[in-house]
């Protein structure tokens, strides 16, 4: 995965090509991988949100929900956009959407992140 945009605090965009290493026995991208992609994007969005407020933090995922909406095909380029919906001093609530290179939404996720100050 590569972060392709983090120019706006509280929003990140990640992209990657889904190769056969991420396939389940049916030949489509494993849901767990799509969840991990969303978690990475949302977690980094949470960190950029805190950095914009002048803080250095670690953002820990405390809960996450992922909905799988379409099969993600091996060989497709997946893009995940995550944004902070609401954020405070201790927690941030994030949402993410994963789309394939055909523009189909393949997954949506939401999560809560707990901030811990870094020294």
Helices and strands as residue ranges (DSSP letters): E 2-5, E 11-17, G 20-22, H 31-52, E 57-68, E 77-87, E 91-99, E 105-117
